[in-house]
Amino acid sequence: MSKRLRNTELCADCSVPEPRWASVNRGVLICDECCSVHRSLGRHSSQVRHLTHTPWPPTQLQMVQTLYSNGANSIWEHSLLDPASVMSGKRKANPQDKLHPNKSDFIRAKYQMLAFVHRMPCREDDSSTAKDLSKQLHSSVRTGNLETCLRLLSLGAQANFFHPEKGNTPLHVAAKAGQVSQAELLTVYGADPGAPDTNGKTPIDYAREAGHHELADRLVEVQYELTDRLAFYLCGRRPDHKNNQHFIVPQMADSSLDLSELAKAAKKKLQALSNHLFEELAMDVYDEVDRRETDAVWLATQNHSTLVTETTVVPFLPVNPEYSSTRNQGRQKLARFNAHEFATLVIDILSDAKRRQQGNIISSPKDNVEFILKSMAMRHGSDSQDNDQPDYDSVASDEDTDQELPSSKGDRTKSLDSDLSDSPITMQEYLEVKNALTASEAKIQHLMKANNNLSDELRLMQKKLQSLQSENTSLRRQVTTNIYQVPSGSDYPDPCSPSALKRRQSARASRPMSMYETGSGLKPFLPKGENPYPEEALPTLQPFPPHAPKLEKQSSMPESDYDNTFNDSEMEDSSLCRRARLRSSGWMGEGSSIPELADVEMEPDPTLPSTEDVIRKTEQITKNIQELLRAAQENKHDSFIPCSERIHVAVTEMAALFPKRPRSETVRGSLRLLTSSAYRLQNECRKALPSEGCPGPDMQLVTQQVIQCAYDIAKAAKQLVTITTKENTN
């Protein structure tokens, strides 16, 4: 690159002057500090390149510069440009902020969560929305308006969208119109230069027919970008595509060494991979090459007068949530290959890619990519005995069940002189594959039979559980009926009467209350004043004894694991009868003043709910929290109270799944955090409504408190999911 556009360029994330890196797929320039965070996100979120120390295709660099100068950053910070965002407490990072957590949290929200991107109005059919956006992209690429196309891509338009009426893709349109920058943007987002239209023509064909020969040559380079990048990494040369040289397969310096038997077997395994699995492995190796090359540039451009902290290091490929756990682990293991081992793997991939391109394909879908990495993992398995911490994320692995021969990856030294890619399949190899397939099918049948047996046992256990739950409910009602005897006479009037209401107010103000007394736990959608148990008499609760503990409201947390401090607004609710019924049914925390109930439940209940039930309730809580945060983001403060009520109902239902006296202190702590945060959330949301004769509330402070409460609820729910998952799997 010669000179950048202006001397006044600023980092798109923190506004530091003179940024030295670019995020290709985001169309922005970034500084060194922000680049370290971008790298930790992974190439699926941000593809970073140095502006001067990385070789750039000139047209791709021009595309990034055009997007940056035309304000592409406003796409990723759309909601921050709204003046209302200042009132809500949202702002972008500035140069004085610390890298962690301020800048890193902002960058992750901006690019990974797309928290500030303009959202389309919600529609029932998301697929139709994506289709409409893709059609708009198809029409826009024939113009030079890059930022419009980037905005459509950010909203979900597909770069490879095949237009059903036009019979082609956006890249066909851009190539025919000679829009070089549009073609670069589309290929960055995954557009295929070799995809045919209904006439069998590719974008390369249309570019040549229209006389755009440089664009056609560039599209050919993009088509072979993966193998070109791998070859350039090893030998610093690229194929001459203009002369139909599309592959360069370098040779190892020690190519005179013979291949070991395991090395030959491993190479055959690579050749036998299906095209889909081979493409996945090749893309993973491409990402690892990009990580290693970017690491080299990063270390060469840093100020070495100061130590490079661990926060700037990307020791292995970040997890891509779109990939399986097994594939993510395999990607991370690539970082443990030394230079010789990794070069050997790259050469094998280049050799097999060339063979497959020529049409000599061996397909065996039963093989797995993990075999390619297995020998390397087995070698490091012994080396890591003195290192308790793994070098990569702990994710699921299939290696424990794999019985292939363990050995060293160092034995996989390869030579192009002993190329086995074009050798024919012998009868012995065919019989081995056939026998292996037969054994696999027999094992699958056995596993399916075992799975059916387990399913039958599970159904029987579920029926038994339902029976026990029904019996438990019946016994609980009988016990509570015997405990609470209703006095006769006029000493204890109807709890729904005004005099009783007054008595209840004074009693409730002097003791902690259970969260189940809010009237929203068991019957959340019951109309006010309606009796949830019409078949039973209402006055079933005897009054509190005179020795009830005298606690001031909100003075401290109640003793119960589930309790919240009493909510004043509930006293006005005509659902007092419902709360009386709940207390008479035993749904009262241990902070109550009734000694008989405490005696009944002295022994902790060790049983925990099923993981599926907890996850289902957590998803309901999360959905309601998302609605609340959306209302906060859009400054719809009148929606706070309805959202908080729904969250409170969901929290109550989730807490009801757990025993009232859990044995685990961790469970008790998480339940306290969950219920107390839900109560605080209700209080904070009520502050959003202005009171008559009082100054208006500080909405920025209220919103911050609401968000904090919602975060605490989500945190507690996640803890409960983790605990129940761990306990139920033990």
Secondary structure by P-SEA (a helix, b strand, c coil): cccccccccccccccccccccccccccccccaaaaaaaaaacccccccccccccccaaaaaaaaaaaaaacccccccccccccccccccccccccccccccaaaaaaaaacccccccccccccccaaaaaaaaaaaaaaaccccaaaaaaaaaaaccccccccccccccaaaaaaaacaaaaaaaaaaacccccccccccccaaaaaaaacaaaaaaaaaaaaaaaaaaaaaacccccccccccccbbbbbbccccccccaaaaaaaaaaaaccaaaaaaaaaaaaaaaaaaaaaaaaaaacccccccccccccccccccccccaaaaaaaaacccccaaaaaaaaaaaaaaaaaaaacbbbbbccccccccaaaaaaaaccccccccccccccccccccccccbbbbccccccccccccccccccaaaaaaaaaaaaaaaaaaaaaaaaaaaaaaaaaaaaaaaaaaaaaaaaaaaaaaaaabbbbccccccccccaaaaaaaaaaaacbbbbccccccccccccccccccccccccccccccccccccccccccccccccccccccccccccaaaaaaaaaaacccccccccaaaaaaccccccccccaaaaaaaaaaaaaaaaaaaaaaaaccccaaaaaaaaaaaaaaaaaaacccccccaaaaaaaaaaaaaaaaaaaaaaaccccccccccaaaaaaaaaaaaaaaaaaaaaaaaaaaaaaaac
